[in-house]
Amino acid sequence: MLSRTADSLYWTARYLERADFVARILDAALRFGSLPSTYGGSGEEWESAVAVAGNASAFHARYEHADERSACRFLAFDPENPSSIRACLRAARANARAVRTALTLEMWEGINSAWNELQRFEPDHMSGEALAGFLEWVKGVSLMFDGGAYRTMLRNDAYWFLRLGVAVERADNTARILDVKYHLLLPEREPVGGGLDYFQWSTILREVSALTAFHWVYRDGVRPWLVADLLILNRQMPRSLASCYDEAVRRLDQLADYYGRRGPAQRLAGAIKAKLESQRIDDIFQSGLHEFITASLRDNAQLGFAISDQYLS
């Protein structure tokens, strides 16, 4: 396969997964913002959404402060923000169009139809139920493409590059959405483990479609260390870091066998997976969850660079 074809497949998957992530971040902020100020709603949830999406400096170069209107416009519809939902869907469609023959008809028609349908959403009329409906639609687009790939593609190098893109992007996104909680500081009067803390952690689980899975696995109340255990170390959870790196290692191994060559990407992915396997959630919390997430984001970025150098350039 040509490196530019592999690059387009890999980034089609990453951009669609990123659009899904931004939708989930905005949905979390919308839920946090629905709290009355007497219970904990503070307005900081929109600042948190911008910060966790990694766009704070670009946002504040254009807006004085983050609120529902400005954060939604910037993170969902701004064509100049490369990580906005609109920009991600545009980039995903452009990459998919470049490799249409490597995709099935269902996958191409799905992403092309999604781009066309996006044009009917009006940024100036996005608030409340309309915004919530739009965000659900974005998540549906990602699920549609992911399901189309699973059900219709040959299991060859094209499929492996797509799945590798999903795994790398999803690991980054899970770490970031878990970190939302640490950009939303509890008010001083609110205890850890209190009602607001429970609501925030439950919202994080809901935004990664893991609330039901959490209760199946732990059969306990929502506790920070259990949420972190599910989203970091539990391999049964498709969005956990452990599951994402299992997937990345599997796809990189398949590519190595297919092309008859291993390289830095395989070694780095294996090292990250091994490091996760050696972790216990108690140790992670003792050393600091935020610090662990920051290191995970750095490791994931290095893996992305290694994949690009080895296969995509």
C-alpha positions as CSV (number, residue, x, y, z in Angstrom):
1,M,0.0,0.0,0.0
2,L,1.2,3.5,-0.8
3,S,2.1,5.6,2.3
4,R,-0.3,8.3,1.2
5,T,-3.2,5.8,1.1
6,A,-2.3,4.5,4.5
7,D,-2.1,8.1,5.8
8,S,-5.6,8.9,4.4
9,L,-7.1,5.8,6.0
10,Y,-5.4,6.4,9.3
11,W,-6.5,10.0,9.5
12,T,-10.0,9.4,8.2
13,A,-10.5,7.3,11.3
14,R,-8.7,9.7,13.6
15,Y,-10.7,12.7,12.5
16,L,-14.1,10.9,12.9
17,E,-13.1,9.7,16.3
18,R,-12.0,13.3,17.2
19,A,-15.4,14.7,16.1
20,D,-17.1,12.1,18.3
21,F,-14.8,13.2,21.2
22,V,-15.5,16.9,20.9
23,A,-19.3,16.1,20.8
24,R,-18.9,14.1,24.0
25,I,-16.9,17.0,25.7
26,L,-19.6,19.5,24.7
27,D,-22.3,17.2,25.9
28,A,-20.6,16.8,29.3
29,A,-20.3,20.6,29.6
30,L,-24.0,20.9,28.7
31,R,-24.9,18.5,31.4
32,F,-22.7,20.2,34.0
33,G,-24.1,23.6,32.9
34,S,-27.7,22.4,33.6
35,L,-26.9,22.3,37.3
36,P,-28.3,25.3,39.2
37,S,-25.7,27.6,40.8
38,T,-26.9,26.6,44.2
39,Y,-25.9,23.0,43.6
40,G,-22.7,23.6,41.8
41,G,-23.2,25.0,38.4
42,S,-20.5,27.7,38.0
43,G,-20.0,28.4,34.3
44,E,-16.5,26.9,34.5
45,E,-17.8,23.8,32.6
46,W,-17.4,25.6,29.3
47,E,-13.9,26.8,30.1
48,S,-13.2,23.2,31.0
49,A,-14.5,21.9,27.6
50,V,-12.2,24.3,25.8
51,A,-9.2,23.4,27.9
52,V,-9.7,19.6,27.7
53,A,-10.1,19.9,23.9
54,G,-6.6,21.4,23.8
55,N,-7.7,24.7,22.2
56,A,-7.5,27.2,25.1
57,S,-4.9,29.5,23.6
58,A,-6.6,29.7,20.2
59,F,-10.0,30.2,21.8
60,H,-8.9,33.0,24.1
61,A,-7.2,34.8,21.2
62,R,-10.8,35.3,19.8
63,Y,-13.1,35.2,22.8
64,E,-12.9,36.9,26.2
65,H,-14.5,34.1,28.2
66,A,-16.1,30.7,27.5
67,D,-19.8,30.3,27.7
68,E,-22.3,28.0,26.0
69,R,-22.5,30.1,22.9
70,S,-18.8,30.8,22.3
71,A,-17.6,27.3,23.2
72,C,-20.2,25.7,21.0
73,R,-19.4,28.0,18.1
74,F,-15.6,27.4,18.5
75,L,-15.6,23.7,19.2
76,A,-18.5,22.6,17.0
77,F,-18.7,24.9,14.0
78,D,-15.5,27.1,13.6
79,P,-13.8,26.1,10.3
80,E,-10.6,27.8,11.5
81,N,-10.3,25.6,14.5
82,P,-8.7,22.4,13.1
83,S,-10.3,20.3,16.0
84,S,-13.8,21.6,15.6
85,I,-16.5,19.1,14.7
86,R,-17.0,20.8,11.4
87,A,-13.3,20.8,10.6
88,C,-12.9,17.2,11.6
89,L,-15.8,16.0,9.4
90,R,-14.4,18.1,6.5
91,A,-11.0,16.6,6.9
92,A,-12.3,13.1,7.3
93,R,-14.4,13.4,4.2
94,A,-11.4,14.8,2.2
95,N,-9.2,11.9,3.3
96,A,-12.0,9.3,2.6
97,R,-12.5,10.8,-0.8
98,A,-8.8,10.4,-1.6
99,V,-9.1,6.7,-0.9
100,R,-12.6,5.9,-2.0
101,T,-11.5,2.7,-3.7
102,A,-10.1,1.4,-0.4
103,L,-13.4,2.0,1.4
104,T,-16.7,0.1,0.9
105,L,-19.6,1.9,-0.7
106,E,-21.5,2.0,2.6
107,M,-18.6,3.7,4.4
108,W,-18.1,6.4,1.7
109,E,-21.8,7.1,1.3
110,G,-22.1,7.4,5.1
111,I,-19.4,10.0,5.5
112,N,-20.3,11.9,2.4
113,S,-24.0,12.1,3.5
114,A,-22.9,13.2,7.0
115,W,-20.9,16.1,5.5
116,N,-23.9,17.2,3.4
117,E,-26.3,16.9,6.3
118,L,-23.9,19.0,8.5
119,Q,-24.7,22.0,6.3
120,R,-28.3,22.2,7.6
121,F,-27.3,22.8,11.2
122,E,-27.2,26.5,12.1
123,P,-24.7,27.6,14.7
124,D,-26.8,30.6,15.7
125,H,-29.6,28.3,16.7
126,M,-27.7,25.8,18.7
127,S,-28.6,25.8,22.4
128,G,-30.4,23.5,24.8
129,E,-32.3,20.7,23.1
130,A,-31.1,21.7,19.6
131,L,-27.5,21.4,20.7
132,A,-28.1,18.1,22.5
133,G,-29.7,16.7,19.4
134,F,-26.8,17.9,17.2
135,L,-24.3,16.3,19.5
136,E,-26.2,13.0,19.4
137,W,-26.2,13.2,15.6
138,V,-22.4,13.6,15.6
139,K,-21.9,10.6,17.8
140,G,-24.2,8.6,15.5
141,V,-22.0,9.5,12.5
142,S,-18.9,8.1,14.2
143,L,-20.8,4.9,15.2
144,M,-22.1,4.5,11.6
145,F,-18.7,4.7,10.1
146,D,-17.2,2.4,12.7
147,G,-19.9,-0.1,12.3
148,G,-19.7,0.1,8.5
149,A,-16.0,-0.7,8.6
150,Y,-16.5,-3.6,11.0
151,R,-19.3,-5.1,8.9
152,T,-18.2,-4.5,5.4
153,M,-14.4,-4.2,5.0
154,L,-11.9,-7.0,4.1
155,R,-9.5,-7.7,7.0
156,N,-6.4,-6.4,5.2
157,D,-4.0,-3.6,5.6
158,A,-6.6,-0.9,4.8
159,Y,-8.7,-2.2,7.7
160,W,-5.7,-2.4,10.0
161,F,-4.7,1.2,9.3
162,L,-8.3,2.4,10.0
163,R,-8.5,0.5,13.3
164,L,-5.0,1.7,14.3
165,G,-6.2,5.3,13.8
166,V,-9.2,4.7,16.0
167,A,-7.1,3.1,18.7
168,V,-4.5,5.9,18.9
169,E,-7.2,8.7,18.8
170,R,-9.4,7.0,21.3
171,A,-6.6,6.5,23.8
172,D,-5.9,10.3,23.6
173,N,-9.6,11.1,23.9
174,T,-10.3,8.8,26.8
175,A,-7.4,10.4,28.8
176,R,-8.7,13.9,28.0
177,I,-12.3,13.3,28.9
178,L,-11.2,11.6,32.1
179,D,-9.2,14.7,32.9
180,V,-12.4,16.9,32.6
181,K,-13.0,16.2,36.2
182,Y,-9.7,17.8,37.2
183,H,-10.5,21.0,35.3
184,L,-13.9,21.2,37.1
185,L,-12.8,21.8,40.7
186,L,-15.4,21.1,43.3
187,P,-16.6,24.2,45.2
188,E,-15.0,24.5,48.6
189,R,-18.2,23.7,50.3
190,E,-18.7,20.5,48.4
191,P,-17.0,17.3,49.8
192,V,-15.3,14.7,47.7
193,G,-17.8,11.9,47.4
194,G,-20.7,14.3,47.9
195,G,-23.7,14.8,45.5
196,L,-21.9,17.1,43.1
197,D,-18.9,14.8,42.9
198,Y,-21.1,11.8,42.2
199,F,-22.9,13.7,39.5
200,Q,-19.7,14.8,37.8
201,W,-18.2,11.3,37.8
202,S,-21.5,9.7,36.6
203,T,-21.5,12.3,33.7
204,I,-18.0,11.3,32.7
205,L,-19.1,7.6,32.5
206,R,-22.2,8.5,30.6
207,E,-20.2,10.5,28.1
208,V,-18.0,7.5,27.2
209,S,-21.1,5.2,27.1
210,A,-19.8,3.4,30.1
211,L,-22.3,4.0,32.9
212,T,-24.1,0.6,32.5
213,A,-20.8,-1.2,32.0
214,F,-19.5,0.4,35.3
215,H,-22.4,-1.0,37.3
216,W,-22.0,-4.4,35.6
217,V,-18.4,-4.6,36.5
218,Y,-18.2,-3.1,40.0
219,R,-21.8,-3.3,41.4
220,D,-21.0,-0.4,43.6
221,G,-21.6,3.3,43.9
222,V,-19.7,5.6,41.6
223,R,-16.2,6.2,43.1
224,P,-13.3,8.1,41.5
225,W,-10.9,5.2,41.7
226,L,-13.3,2.7,40.2
227,V,-14.2,5.1,37.3
228,A,-10.5,5.5,36.7
229,D,-9.9,1.7,36.9
230,L,-12.6,1.1,34.3
231,L,-11.3,3.8,31.9
232,I,-7.6,3.1,32.3
233,L,-6.9,-0.5,33.2
234,N,-10.0,-2.6,32.4
235,R,-9.5,-4.4,29.1
236,Q,-13.2,-5.3,28.9
237,M,-14.0,-1.7,28.3
238,P,-13.5,-0.7,24.6
239,R,-12.6,2.9,25.5
240,S,-10.1,2.1,28.2
241,L,-6.5,2.9,27.7
242,A,-5.6,-0.7,28.2
243,S,-8.1,-1.8,25.5
244,C,-6.9,0.9,23.1
245,Y,-3.3,-0.2,23.4
246,D,-4.2,-3.8,23.1
247,E,-5.8,-2.8,19.8
248,A,-2.9,-0.7,18.7
249,V,-0.4,-3.5,19.4
250,R,-2.6,-6.0,17.6
251,R,-2.9,-3.9,14.4
252,L,0.7,-2.9,14.4
253,D,1.7,-6.6,14.7
254,Q,-0.6,-7.5,11.8
255,L,1.0,-4.8,9.7
256,A,4.5,-6.0,10.7
257,D,3.7,-9.5,9.7
258,Y,2.1,-8.4,6.5
259,Y,5.0,-6.2,5.4
260,G,7.7,-8.4,6.9
261,R,9.2,-5.7,9.0
262,R,9.0,-4.4,12.6
263,G,10.1,-1.0,13.7
264,P,9.9,1.7,16.4
265,A,6.1,1.9,16.3
266,Q,5.8,-1.8,17.3
267,R,8.4,-1.4,20.1
268,L,6.8,1.8,21.5
269,A,3.3,0.5,21.5
270,G,4.5,-2.7,23.2
271,A,6.3,-0.7,25.8
272,I,3.2,1.5,26.6
273,K,1.1,-1.7,26.8
274,A,3.6,-3.3,29.2
275,K,3.7,-0.2,31.4
276,L,-0.1,-0.2,31.7
277,E,-0.1,-3.9,32.6
278,S,2.3,-3.2,35.5
279,Q,0.1,-0.5,36.9
280,R,-2.4,-0.7,39.8
281,I,-5.1,1.9,40.3
282,D,-4.0,2.6,43.8
283,D,-0.5,3.4,42.6
284,I,-1.9,5.7,39.9
285,F,-3.9,7.7,42.5
286,Q,-1.0,7.8,44.9
287,S,1.2,9.4,42.3
288,G,-1.6,11.6,41.0
289,L,-4.2,10.8,38.4
290,H,-3.7,14.1,36.6
291,E,0.0,13.5,36.3
292,F,-0.6,10.0,35.0
293,I,-3.0,11.3,32.4
294,T,-0.5,14.0,31.3
295,A,2.2,11.3,30.9
296,S,-0.2,9.1,29.0
297,L,-1.0,11.9,26.5
298,R,2.7,12.4,26.0
299,D,3.3,8.7,25.3
300,N,0.4,8.5,22.9
301,A,1.6,11.5,21.0
302,Q,5.0,9.8,20.6
303,L,3.3,6.7,19.4
304,G,1.5,8.8,16.8
305,F,4.8,10.3,15.6
306,A,6.4,6.8,15.4
307,I,3.5,5.5,13.3
308,S,3.7,8.5,11.0
309,D,7.5,8.1,10.5
310,Q,7.3,4.4,9.9
311,Y,4.3,4.0,7.7
312,L,2.7,7.3,6.6
313,S,5.5,9.5,5.3
